[in-house]
Amino acid sequence: METVLTVLLVRFALIAAVVVALALVVLAVVLVLHRRGKGDQARRVAHTAAELAQRRIGR
């Protein structure tokens, strides 16, 4: 039973680490775009991508 719990804990830790790493990458990209003055352009692209994803999920 202890081995199963250890495996589950390690699995949870790996998933949490990946989520945190992705969040940091997204934050870095947002900051770089904001500093370069391309925040509005990135917002438009993200909005278009979100609409496209929503349409595909809706089908």
C-alpha positions as CSV (number, residue, x, y, z in Angstrom):
1,M,0.0,0.0,0.0
2,E,2.9,2.4,0.8
3,T,4.3,1.9,-2.7
4,V,1.0,2.8,-4.3
5,L,0.8,6.0,-2.3
6,T,4.3,6.9,-3.2
7,V,3.6,6.4,-6.9
8,L,0.5,8.5,-6.6
9,L,2.3,11.3,-4.8
10,V,5.1,11.3,-7.4
11,R,2.6,11.4,-10.2
12,F,0.8,14.3,-8.6
13,A,4.1,16.2,-8.1
14,L,5.0,15.7,-11.7
15,I,1.6,17.0,-12.9
16,A,1.8,20.0,-10.6
17,A,5.4,20.8,-11.8
18,V,4.3,20.7,-15.4
19,V,1.3,23.0,-14.7
20,V,3.6,25.5,-12.8
21,A,6.1,25.4,-15.6
22,L,3.5,26.1,-18.2
23,A,2.1,29.0,-16.2
24,L,5.6,30.5,-15.9
25,V,6.1,30.2,-19.7
26,V,2.8,31.9,-20.4
27,L,3.6,34.7,-17.9
28,A,7.0,35.2,-19.5
29,V,5.4,35.4,-23.0
30,V,2.8,37.9,-21.8
31,L,5.4,40.1,-20.2
32,V,7.6,40.1,-23.3
33,L,4.7,41.0,-25.5
34,H,3.6,43.8,-23.1
35,R,7.1,45.3,-23.0
36,R,7.4,45.3,-26.8
37,G,4.0,46.9,-27.2
38,K,2.4,44.0,-29.0
39,G,-0.1,43.2,-26.3
40,D,-3.1,44.3,-28.4
41,Q,-2.0,42.3,-31.3
42,A,-1.5,39.2,-29.1
43,R,-4.9,39.8,-27.5
44,R,-6.6,39.8,-31.0
45,V,-4.8,36.6,-32.0
46,A,-5.7,34.9,-28.7
47,H,-9.3,36.0,-29.1
48,T,-9.5,34.5,-32.6
49,A,-7.9,31.3,-31.5
50,A,-10.3,31.0,-28.6
51,E,-13.3,31.5,-30.9
52,L,-12.0,28.9,-33.3
53,A,-11.5,26.4,-30.4
54,Q,-15.0,27.2,-29.1
55,R,-16.5,26.5,-32.5
56,R,-14.6,23.2,-32.9
57,I,-15.7,22.1,-29.4
58,G,-19.3,23.1,-30.1
59,R,-19.5,20.8,-33.2
